[in-house]
Amino acid sequence: MDRTITLCTTVHDPDARLIPLLLAHETTLRGRYRSIHVSATIATDAAVVARLCALGASVDTLAGAEIGTARRNVVANALRIISHLVLYCDFDRWLHWQSTFPDELLELPGQLSRRHPHAWYFSLGRTPRAFESHPRVQRNTENQSNLVATIALGTDLDVTAGACMMTVAGAKLIVSQSIERSNATDGEWPVIIWRSGVNRVGGVQCDGLEFETASFYGKEILDHGGPGELGGRNLRKHRLLGTKNGSRLSHGIGNRAGRGHTDRRPPCHGTGQMRLSRRGAFPVCNRRIATHTTLMSSAGRPESRSRASSNSIAATVCASKSAR
């Protein structure tokens, strides 16, 4: 196999739930990638870190809990190794993908090069079936995040699946310009590349990016009524919870598409904003049940602020397109 791909990933696994699938796919991990770079939280079980190190992976535990910082650092570390493509994928997603649609994952580089020969960044999204496998609250909120990204970039993208592929040139540009510390990098990264050339961002839909959490938290999901209704009784709180992460994602998209790289102030509110949604929900991108539960318990009531974020981001995007 021509090993020209570097795998970058982040891991948060305090209970070592990833171990069974990690052991099952060790051979693939060893043989497919030129190098593997991992950012693991301090809370991740030592057995998981040890197994990754045994594979020859470069494991960093210094990024802490800031997922955006961890993603950026792991890509920066990967650039020290010469390769053709950099695949970023949350590790639980990669394990589920390899377990369920291995051929799709294997054939991905060739498919992307044929469909988007000039792209530097490939947003790996979900097929309609894969998207529908996620909890209702996640679908409701991520739909709106993807709508913002689609408006900003002028192409239909699913940016909230926790996976992307980039060329070395794209990875270098992202590392040099990315500033988001949260998972708003989902939207920030493709916009950084888009600003360098509108034909440098492409996307593809994947079945393997279906709801992966069920592979590791099956009992908890059943206790909450199954994947389709996960969080249903707390849907209102989930929508409110989405404001914090969603505002960051929208801010990242808006700043990159319509403002200078160093301007981190929120977009100004105007009277002619385009309303994306009356419900003001933005993404709940952390898919772990324990994190959902923890955050739900501390959610506030910033509904009007969420709607303002939606409207101001839409205005920023529209202004950006008018200026181009």
Short mmCIF file of the C-alpha atoms (twelve columns), coordinates in Angstrom:
data_MODEL
# 
_entry.id   MODEL 
# 
loop_
_atom_site.group_PDB 
_atom_site.id 
_atom_site.type_symbol 
_atom_site.label_atom_id 
_atom_site.label_alt_id 
_atom_site.label_comp_id 
_atom_site.label_asym_id 
_atom_site.label_seq_id 
_atom_site.Cartn_x 
_atom_site.Cartn_y 
_atom_site.Cartn_z 
_atom_site.pdbx_PDB_model_num 
ATOM 1   C CA . MET A 1   0.000   0.000  0.000  1 
ATOM 2   C CA . ASP A 2   1.197   3.518  -0.862 1 
ATOM 3   C CA . ARG A 3   1.239   5.096  2.584  1 
ATOM 4   C CA . THR A 4   0.946   8.780  1.722  1 
ATOM 5   C CA . ILE A 5   -1.696  9.711  4.306  1 
ATOM 6   C CA . THR A 6   -1.081  10.986 7.823  1 
ATOM 7   C CA . LEU A 7   -3.831  10.380 10.377 1 
ATOM 8   C CA . CYS A 8   -4.502  13.120 12.926 1 
ATOM 9   C CA . THR A 9   -6.982  12.519 15.709 1 
ATOM 10  C CA . THR A 10  -8.137  13.555 19.161 1 
ATOM 11  C CA . VAL A 11  -9.076  11.208 21.990 1 
ATOM 12  C CA . HIS A 12  -11.057 11.631 25.184 1 
ATOM 13  C CA . ASP A 13  -11.661 8.239  26.771 1 
ATOM 14  C CA . PRO A 14  -11.519 8.181  30.587 1 
ATOM 15  C CA . ASP A 15  -13.188 4.745  30.761 1 
ATOM 16  C CA . ALA A 16  -11.082 2.994  28.091 1 
ATOM 17  C CA . ARG A 17  -14.197 2.247  26.060 1 
ATOM 18  C CA . LEU A 18  -12.246 2.543  22.813 1 
ATOM 19  C CA . ILE A 19  -9.898  -0.328 23.657 1 
ATOM 20  C CA . PRO A 20  -11.886 -3.219 22.039 1 
ATOM 21  C CA . LEU A 21  -12.156 -1.504 18.644 1 
ATOM 22  C CA . LEU A 22  -8.631  -0.132 18.932 1 
ATOM 23  C CA . LEU A 23  -7.326  -3.670 19.349 1 
ATOM 24  C CA . ALA A 24  -9.518  -4.895 16.486 1 
ATOM 25  C CA . HIS A 25  -8.074  -2.332 14.069 1 
ATOM 26  C CA . GLU A 26  -4.435  -2.212 15.137 1 
ATOM 27  C CA . THR A 27  -3.285  -3.891 11.918 1 
ATOM 28  C CA . THR A 28  -5.059  -1.308 9.783  1 
ATOM 29  C CA . LEU A 29  -3.683  1.567  11.793 1 
ATOM 30  C CA . ARG A 30  -0.151  0.199  11.524 1 
ATOM 31  C CA . GLY A 31  -0.300  -0.509 7.815  1 
ATOM 32  C CA . ARG A 32  -2.370  2.244  6.255  1 
ATOM 33  C CA . TYR A 33  -0.912  5.518  7.470  1 
ATOM 34  C CA . ARG A 34  2.496   7.036  7.054  1 
ATOM 35  C CA . SER A 35  2.252   8.370  10.589 1 
ATOM 36  C CA . ILE A 36  -0.384  8.767  13.307 1 
ATOM 37  C CA . HIS A 37  -0.631  11.830 15.527 1 
ATOM 38  C CA . VAL A 38  -2.911  11.897 18.548 1 
ATOM 39  C CA . SER A 39  -3.932  14.569 21.014 1 
ATOM 40  C CA . ALA A 40  -5.311  12.856 24.124 1 
ATOM 41  C CA . THR A 41  -6.880  14.584 27.090 1 
ATOM 42  C CA . ILE A 42  -5.253  14.174 30.467 1 
ATOM 43  C CA . ALA A 43  -8.347  12.273 31.601 1 
ATOM 44  C CA . THR A 44  -7.926  9.601  28.914 1 
ATOM 45  C CA . ASP A 45  -7.215  6.196  30.427 1 
ATOM 46  C CA . ALA A 46  -3.513  5.322  30.485 1 
ATOM 47  C CA . ALA A 47  -4.213  1.983  28.782 1 
ATOM 48  C CA . VAL A 48  -5.565  3.790  25.721 1 
ATOM 49  C CA . VAL A 49  -2.504  6.034  25.535 1 
ATOM 50  C CA . ALA A 50  -0.215  3.025  25.963 1 
ATOM 51  C CA . ARG A 51  -1.881  1.098  23.121 1 
ATOM 52  C CA . LEU A 52  -1.602  4.101  20.818 1 
ATOM 53  C CA . CYS A 53  2.071   4.519  21.666 1 
ATOM 54  C CA . ALA A 54  2.621   0.821  21.016 1 
ATOM 55  C CA . LEU A 55  1.286   1.386  17.504 1 
ATOM 56  C CA . GLY A 56  3.999   3.956  16.941 1 
ATOM 57  C CA . ALA A 57  1.623   6.909  17.222 1 
ATOM 58  C CA . SER A 58  2.894   10.259 18.424 1 
ATOM 59  C CA . VAL A 59  0.686   11.042 21.410 1 
ATOM 60  C CA . ASP A 60  0.420   14.528 22.919 1 
ATOM 61  C CA . THR A 61  -1.380  15.103 26.223 1 
ATOM 62  C CA . LEU A 62  -0.564  18.796 26.635 1 
ATOM 63  C CA . ALA A 63  -3.458  20.439 24.770 1 
ATOM 64  C CA . GLY A 64  -5.891  20.053 27.650 1 
ATOM 65  C CA . ALA A 65  -9.634  20.263 27.156 1 
ATOM 66  C CA . GLU A 66  -9.657  22.842 24.342 1 
ATOM 67  C CA . ILE A 67  -10.658 20.766 21.340 1 
ATOM 68  C CA . GLY A 68  -9.787  23.467 18.817 1 
ATOM 69  C CA . THR A 69  -6.291  23.847 20.235 1 
ATOM 70  C CA . ALA A 70  -5.856  20.073 20.308 1 
ATOM 71  C CA . ARG A 71  -6.906  19.728 16.665 1 
ATOM 72  C CA . ARG A 72  -4.590  22.495 15.530 1 
ATOM 73  C CA . ASN A 73  -1.639  21.133 17.511 1 
ATOM 74  C CA . VAL A 74  -2.042  17.616 16.188 1 
ATOM 75  C CA . VAL A 75  -2.099  18.849 12.583 1 
ATOM 76  C CA . ALA A 76  0.975   20.993 13.270 1 
ATOM 77  C CA . ASN A 77  2.773   17.927 14.620 1 
ATOM 78  C CA . ALA A 78  1.783   15.936 11.540 1 
ATOM 79  C CA . LEU A 79  3.388   18.508 9.239  1 
ATOM 80  C CA . ARG A 80  6.779   17.432 10.535 1 
ATOM 81  C CA . ILE A 81  6.296   14.218 8.534  1 
ATOM 82  C CA . ILE A 82  6.268   14.489 4.752  1 
ATOM 83  C CA . SER A 83  3.046   13.061 3.325  1 
ATOM 84  C CA . HIS A 84  0.545   13.758 0.567  1 
ATOM 85  C CA . LEU A 85  -2.675  14.092 2.543  1 
ATOM 86  C CA . VAL A 86  -3.655  14.730 6.155  1 
ATOM 87  C CA . LEU A 87  -6.792  13.026 7.449  1 
ATOM 88  C CA . TYR A 88  -8.320  14.498 10.596 1 
ATOM 89  C CA . CYS A 89  -11.043 12.428 12.259 1 
ATOM 90  C CA . ASP A 90  -12.195 12.203 15.868 1 
ATOM 91  C CA . PHE A 91  -10.877 8.827  16.976 1 
ATOM 92  C CA . ASP A 92  -14.186 7.339  18.084 1 
ATOM 93  C CA . ARG A 93  -15.554 8.245  14.662 1 
ATOM 94  C CA . TRP A 94  -12.578 6.668  12.895 1 
ATOM 95  C CA . LEU A 95  -12.961 3.418  14.850 1 
ATOM 96  C CA . HIS A 96  -16.665 3.227  14.067 1 
ATOM 97  C CA . TRP A 97  -16.055 4.090  10.406 1 
ATOM 98  C CA . GLN A 98  -13.422 1.384  10.016 1 
ATOM 99  C CA . SER A 99  -15.750 -1.102 11.744 1 
ATOM 100 C CA . THR A 100 -18.786 -0.408 9.568  1 
ATOM 101 C CA . PHE A 101 -17.699 0.970  6.167  1 
ATOM 102 C CA . PRO A 102 -14.004 0.060  5.805  1 
ATOM 103 C CA . ASP A 103 -14.020 0.109  2.003  1 
ATOM 104 C CA . GLU A 104 -15.455 3.623  1.962  1 
ATOM 105 C CA . LEU A 105 -12.699 4.830  4.262  1 
ATOM 106 C CA . LEU A 106 -10.025 3.080  2.204  1 
ATOM 107 C CA . GLU A 107 -11.273 4.496  -1.109 1 
ATOM 108 C CA . LEU A 108 -11.749 8.032  0.210  1 
ATOM 109 C CA . PRO A 109 -8.484  9.615  -1.072 1 
ATOM 110 C CA . GLY A 110 -9.049  8.422  -4.614 1 
ATOM 111 C CA . GLN A 111 -12.655 9.575  -4.608 1 
ATOM 112 C CA . LEU A 112 -11.708 13.023 -3.374 1 
ATOM 113 C CA . SER A 113 -8.924  13.498 -5.917 1 
ATOM 114 C CA . ARG A 114 -11.299 12.593 -8.747 1 
ATOM 115 C CA . ARG A 115 -14.167 14.786 -7.587 1 
ATOM 116 C CA . HIS A 116 -12.164 17.795 -6.359 1 
ATOM 117 C CA . PRO A 117 -8.778  17.772 -8.117 1 
ATOM 118 C CA . HIS A 118 -7.941  21.374 -7.148 1 
ATOM 119 C CA . ALA A 119 -9.115  21.312 -3.539 1 
ATOM 120 C CA . TRP A 120 -6.849  21.816 -0.549 1 
ATOM 121 C CA . TYR A 121 -9.545  20.984 1.993  1 
ATOM 122 C CA . PHE A 122 -12.212 18.289 1.886  1 
ATOM 123 C CA . SER A 123 -15.124 18.449 4.290  1 
ATOM 124 C CA . LEU A 124 -16.099 14.876 5.131  1 
ATOM 125 C CA . GLY A 125 -19.821 14.989 5.747  1 
ATOM 126 C CA . ARG A 126 -22.647 12.532 6.183  1 
ATOM 127 C CA . THR A 127 -25.057 10.947 3.747  1 
ATOM 128 C CA . PRO A 128 -28.730 11.598 4.533  1 
ATOM 129 C CA . ARG A 129 -28.965 8.126  6.074  1 
ATOM 130 C CA . ALA A 130 -25.878 8.691  8.222  1 
ATOM 131 C CA . PHE A 131 -27.112 12.103 9.324  1 
ATOM 132 C CA . GLU A 132 -30.522 10.725 10.274 1 
ATOM 133 C CA . SER A 133 -28.858 8.132  12.524 1 
ATOM 134 C CA . HIS A 134 -27.898 10.897 14.967 1 
ATOM 135 C CA . PRO A 135 -30.033 12.049 17.897 1 
ATOM 136 C CA . ARG A 136 -32.785 14.461 17.038 1 
ATOM 137 C CA . VAL A 137 -31.282 17.279 19.073 1 
ATOM 138 C CA . GLN A 138 -27.967 16.942 17.243 1 
ATOM 139 C CA . ARG A 139 -29.662 16.956 13.838 1 
ATOM 140 C CA . ASN A 140 -31.759 19.997 14.706 1 
ATOM 141 C CA . THR A 141 -28.794 22.086 15.768 1 
ATOM 142 C CA . GLU A 142 -26.137 20.907 13.321 1 
ATOM 143 C CA . ASN A 143 -28.485 21.527 10.391 1 
ATOM 144 C CA . GLN A 144 -28.336 25.224 11.204 1 
ATOM 145 C CA . SER A 145 -24.569 25.270 11.591 1 
ATOM 146 C CA . ASN A 146 -24.212 23.617 8.200  1 
ATOM 147 C CA . LEU A 147 -26.615 26.158 6.729  1 
ATOM 148 C CA . VAL A 148 -24.375 29.006 7.917  1 
ATOM 149 C CA . ALA A 149 -21.327 27.313 6.391  1 
ATOM 150 C CA . THR A 150 -23.176 26.646 3.124  1 
ATOM 151 C CA . ILE A 151 -24.196 30.288 2.817  1 
ATOM 152 C CA . ALA A 152 -20.693 31.500 3.643  1 
ATOM 153 C CA . LEU A 153 -18.882 29.203 1.228  1 
ATOM 154 C CA . GLY A 154 -21.437 28.975 -1.554 1 
ATOM 155 C CA . THR A 155 -21.437 25.178 -1.637 1 
ATOM 156 C CA . ASP A 156 -23.423 22.546 0.206  1 
ATOM 157 C CA . LEU A 157 -21.266 21.248 3.065  1 
ATOM 158 C CA . ASP A 158 -21.639 19.247 6.261  1 
ATOM 159 C CA . VAL A 159 -18.899 20.743 8.439  1 
ATOM 160 C CA . THR A 160 -19.973 19.338 11.809 1 
ATOM 161 C CA . ALA A 161 -19.149 15.642 11.352 1 
ATOM 162 C CA . GLY A 162 -15.762 15.828 13.070 1 
ATOM 163 C CA . ALA A 163 -13.755 14.797 10.012 1 
ATOM 164 C CA . CYS A 164 -11.883 16.400 7.145  1 
ATOM 165 C CA . MET A 165 -8.990  15.743 4.800  1 
ATOM 166 C CA . MET A 166 -6.488  18.319 3.599  1 
ATOM 167 C CA . THR A 167 -3.436  18.616 1.435  1 
ATOM 168 C CA . VAL A 168 -0.136  19.578 3.016  1 
ATOM 169 C CA . ALA A 169 -0.550  23.097 1.610  1 
ATOM 170 C CA . GLY A 170 -3.994  23.316 3.154  1 
ATOM 171 C CA . ALA A 171 -2.755  22.010 6.496  1 
ATOM 172 C CA . LYS A 172 0.070   24.561 6.583  1 
ATOM 173 C CA . LEU A 173 -2.343  27.399 5.861  1 
ATOM 174 C CA . ILE A 174 -4.724  26.245 8.580  1 
ATOM 175 C CA . VAL A 175 -1.992  25.907 11.195 1 
ATOM 176 C CA . SER A 176 -0.674  29.374 10.372 1 
ATOM 177 C CA . GLN A 177 -4.059  31.131 10.576 1 
ATOM 178 C CA . SER A 178 -6.385  29.132 12.847 1 
ATOM 179 C CA . ILE A 179 -7.100  30.743 16.226 1 
ATOM 180 C CA . GLU A 180 -10.277 29.044 17.475 1 
ATOM 181 C CA . ARG A 181 -9.911  27.161 20.748 1 
ATOM 182 C CA . SER A 182 -13.293 25.425 20.649 1 
ATOM 183 C CA . ASN A 183 -14.792 23.015 18.136 1 
ATOM 184 C CA . ALA A 184 -15.646 26.089 16.085 1 
ATOM 185 C CA . THR A 185 -12.665 24.943 14.031 1 
ATOM 186 C CA . ASP A 186 -15.328 22.882 12.234 1 
ATOM 187 C CA . GLY A 187 -16.326 26.077 10.449 1 
ATOM 188 C CA . GLU A 188 -13.118 28.065 10.737 1 
ATOM 189 C CA . TRP A 189 -10.860 25.676 8.835  1 
ATOM 190 C CA . PRO A 190 -12.812 25.461 5.557  1 
ATOM 191 C CA . VAL A 191 -13.278 29.240 5.550  1 
ATOM 192 C CA . ILE A 192 -9.523  29.783 5.940  1 
ATOM 193 C CA . ILE A 193 -8.950  27.680 2.822  1 
ATOM 194 C CA . TRP A 194 -11.889 29.239 0.956  1 
ATOM 195 C CA . ARG A 195 -10.394 32.690 1.415  1 
ATOM 196 C CA . SER A 196 -7.294  31.530 -0.453 1 
ATOM 197 C CA . GLY A 197 -9.349  30.295 -3.417 1 
ATOM 198 C CA . VAL A 198 -13.017 29.362 -3.735 1 
ATOM 199 C CA . ASN A 199 -12.224 26.177 -5.670 1 
ATOM 200 C CA . ARG A 200 -9.977  24.888 -2.899 1 
ATOM 201 C CA . VAL A 201 -12.813 23.598 -0.704 1 
ATOM 202 C CA . GLY A 202 -14.709 20.431 -1.578 1 
ATOM 203 C CA . GLY A 203 -16.905 17.970 0.197  1 
ATOM 204 C CA . VAL A 204 -18.121 14.410 0.086  1 
ATOM 205 C CA . GLN A 205 -20.851 12.497 1.915  1 
ATOM 206 C CA . CYS A 206 -19.919 9.360  3.836  1 
ATOM 207 C CA . ASP A 207 -22.025 6.565  5.286  1 
ATOM 208 C CA . GLY A 208 -19.306 5.715  7.793  1 
ATOM 209 C CA . LEU A 209 -19.819 8.993  9.636  1 
ATOM 210 C CA . GLU A 210 -23.096 7.793  11.081 1 
ATOM 211 C CA . PHE A 211 -23.808 8.110  14.822 1 
ATOM 212 C CA . GLU A 212 -20.709 6.543  16.350 1 
ATOM 213 C CA . THR A 213 -21.456 7.024  20.030 1 
ATOM 214 C CA . ALA A 214 -23.726 3.972  20.077 1 
ATOM 215 C CA . SER A 215 -20.640 1.820  19.568 1 
ATOM 216 C CA . PHE A 216 -19.265 2.931  22.930 1 
ATOM 217 C CA . TYR A 217 -22.224 4.090  25.033 1 
ATOM 218 C CA . GLY A 218 -24.949 1.646  24.034 1 
ATOM 219 C CA . LYS A 219 -26.498 1.190  27.470 1 
ATOM 220 C CA . GLU A 220 -26.594 4.899  28.222 1 
ATOM 221 C CA . ILE A 221 -28.254 5.620  24.895 1 
ATOM 222 C CA . LEU A 222 -30.912 2.966  25.491 1 
ATOM 223 C CA . ASP A 223 -31.534 4.436  28.937 1 
ATOM 224 C CA . HIS A 224 -32.251 7.757  27.229 1 
ATOM 225 C CA . GLY A 225 -34.770 6.275  24.808 1 
ATOM 226 C CA . GLY A 226 -32.506 5.269  21.930 1 
ATOM 227 C CA . PRO A 227 -30.540 7.363  19.410 1 
ATOM 228 C CA . GLY A 228 -33.586 8.835  17.708 1 
ATOM 229 C CA . GLU A 229 -34.937 10.400 20.877 1 
ATOM 230 C CA . LEU A 230 -31.729 11.028 22.794 1 
ATOM 231 C CA . GLY A 231 -32.250 14.209 24.751 1 
ATOM 232 C CA . GLY A 232 -35.853 14.501 23.593 1 
ATOM 233 C CA . ARG A 233 -37.161 15.272 27.069 1 
ATOM 234 C CA . ASN A 234 -34.517 17.954 27.386 1 
ATOM 235 C CA . LEU A 235 -34.674 19.308 23.859 1 
ATOM 236 C CA . ARG A 236 -35.254 22.861 25.012 1 
ATOM 237 C CA . LYS A 237 -32.204 22.754 27.268 1 
ATOM 238 C CA . HIS A 238 -30.119 21.269 24.476 1 
ATOM 239 C CA . ARG A 239 -31.104 24.129 22.195 1 
ATOM 240 C CA . LEU A 240 -30.067 26.624 24.820 1 
ATOM 241 C CA . LEU A 241 -26.867 24.715 25.454 1 
ATOM 242 C CA . GLY A 242 -26.036 24.980 21.769 1 
ATOM 243 C CA . THR A 243 -25.686 28.741 22.011 1 
ATOM 244 C CA . LYS A 244 -22.178 28.753 23.475 1 
ATOM 245 C CA . ASN A 245 -20.528 26.357 21.030 1 
ATOM 246 C CA . GLY A 246 -22.690 27.505 18.142 1 
ATOM 247 C CA . SER A 247 -21.873 31.153 18.669 1 
ATOM 248 C CA . ARG A 248 -18.197 30.215 18.543 1 
ATOM 249 C CA . LEU A 249 -18.674 28.279 15.311 1 
ATOM 250 C CA . SER A 250 -20.659 31.125 13.753 1 
ATOM 251 C CA . HIS A 251 -18.119 33.657 14.986 1 
ATOM 252 C CA . GLY A 252 -15.348 31.622 13.402 1 
ATOM 253 C CA . ILE A 253 -17.158 31.391 10.078 1 
ATOM 254 C CA . GLY A 254 -18.226 35.034 10.119 1 
ATOM 255 C CA . ASN A 255 -14.827 36.406 11.032 1 
ATOM 256 C CA . ARG A 256 -13.014 34.330 8.449  1 
ATOM 257 C CA . ALA A 257 -15.469 34.939 5.633  1 
ATOM 258 C CA . GLY A 258 -16.104 38.631 6.174  1 
ATOM 259 C CA . ARG A 259 -13.406 40.126 8.387  1 
ATOM 260 C CA . GLY A 260 -9.661  40.218 8.894  1 
ATOM 261 C CA . HIS A 261 -7.939  37.308 10.590 1 
ATOM 262 C CA . THR A 262 -7.172  39.210 13.779 1 
ATOM 263 C CA . ASP A 263 -10.564 40.815 14.399 1 
ATOM 264 C CA . ARG A 264 -12.183 38.664 17.068 1 
ATOM 265 C CA . ARG A 265 -15.040 40.997 18.005 1 
ATOM 266 C CA . PRO A 266 -18.600 39.764 17.422 1 
ATOM 267 C CA . PRO A 267 -20.179 40.984 14.176 1 
ATOM 268 C CA . CYS A 268 -22.207 44.207 14.516 1 
ATOM 269 C CA . HIS A 269 -25.960 43.863 14.643 1 
ATOM 270 C CA . GLY A 270 -27.903 45.627 11.927 1 
ATOM 271 C CA . THR A 271 -31.494 46.063 10.839 1 
ATOM 272 C CA . GLY A 272 -31.314 44.103 7.610  1 
ATOM 273 C CA . GLN A 273 -30.131 40.750 8.928  1 
ATOM 274 C CA . MET A 274 -31.153 37.545 7.221  1 
ATOM 275 C CA . ARG A 275 -33.013 35.289 9.667  1 
ATOM 276 C CA . LEU A 276 -31.846 31.678 9.464  1 
ATOM 277 C CA . SER A 277 -34.046 30.276 12.198 1 
ATOM 278 C CA . ARG A 278 -36.484 31.463 14.796 1 
ATOM 279 C CA . ARG A 279 -35.307 28.892 17.281 1 
ATOM 280 C CA . GLY A 280 -31.750 30.142 17.528 1 
ATOM 281 C CA . ALA A 281 -30.144 26.716 17.949 1 
ATOM 282 C CA . PHE A 282 -26.525 26.051 17.108 1 
ATOM 283 C CA . PRO A 283 -24.436 22.932 17.305 1 
ATOM 284 C CA . VAL A 284 -24.062 20.505 20.130 1 
ATOM 285 C CA . CYS A 285 -20.926 18.984 18.648 1 
ATOM 286 C CA . ASN A 286 -19.714 16.942 21.610 1 
ATOM 287 C CA . ARG A 287 -21.361 13.607 21.078 1 
ATOM 288 C CA . ARG A 288 -20.576 11.887 24.375 1 
ATOM 289 C CA . ILE A 289 -23.534 11.174 26.635 1 
ATOM 290 C CA . ALA A 290 -21.690 12.087 29.814 1 
ATOM 291 C CA . THR A 291 -20.770 15.474 28.402 1 
ATOM 292 C CA . HIS A 292 -24.329 16.050 27.165 1 
ATOM 293 C CA . THR A 293 -25.630 15.320 30.654 1 
ATOM 294 C CA . THR A 294 -23.100 17.535 32.405 1 
ATOM 295 C CA . LEU A 295 -23.713 20.477 30.116 1 
ATOM 296 C CA . MET A 296 -27.498 20.091 30.175 1 
ATOM 297 C CA . SER A 297 -27.496 20.504 33.932 1 
ATOM 298 C CA . SER A 298 -25.733 23.865 33.702 1 
ATOM 299 C CA . ALA A 299 -27.485 25.299 30.628 1 
ATOM 300 C CA . GLY A 300 -28.845 28.817 30.938 1 
ATOM 301 C CA . ARG A 301 -31.561 30.636 28.986 1 
ATOM 302 C CA . PRO A 302 -29.816 32.768 26.325 1 
ATOM 303 C CA . GLU A 303 -32.447 32.321 23.619 1 
ATOM 304 C CA . SER A 304 -32.501 35.913 22.382 1 
ATOM 305 C CA . ARG A 305 -28.697 36.056 22.332 1 
ATOM 306 C CA . SER A 306 -28.695 32.874 20.234 1 
ATOM 307 C CA . ARG A 307 -31.101 34.361 17.715 1 
ATOM 308 C CA . ALA A 308 -28.989 37.506 17.555 1 
ATOM 309 C CA . SER A 309 -25.931 35.380 16.830 1 
ATOM 310 C CA . SER A 310 -27.738 33.650 13.971 1 
ATOM 311 C CA . ASN A 311 -28.860 36.926 12.471 1 
ATOM 312 C CA . SER A 312 -25.560 38.743 12.865 1 
ATOM 313 C CA . ILE A 313 -23.618 35.871 11.319 1 
ATOM 314 C CA . ALA A 314 -25.997 35.842 8.351  1 
ATOM 315 C CA . ALA A 315 -25.469 39.592 7.939  1 
ATOM 316 C CA . THR A 316 -21.700 39.170 8.105  1 
ATOM 317 C CA . VAL A 317 -21.747 36.432 5.490  1 
ATOM 318 C CA . CYS A 318 -23.972 38.434 3.159  1 
ATOM 319 C CA . ALA A 319 -21.756 41.491 3.545  1 
ATOM 320 C CA . SER A 320 -18.714 39.369 2.781  1 
ATOM 321 C CA . LYS A 321 -20.226 38.068 -0.420 1 
ATOM 322 C CA . SER A 322 -21.220 41.574 -1.505 1 
ATOM 323 C CA . ALA A 323 -17.660 42.745 -1.000 1 
ATOM 324 C CA . ARG A 324 -16.070 39.965 -3.049 1 
# 
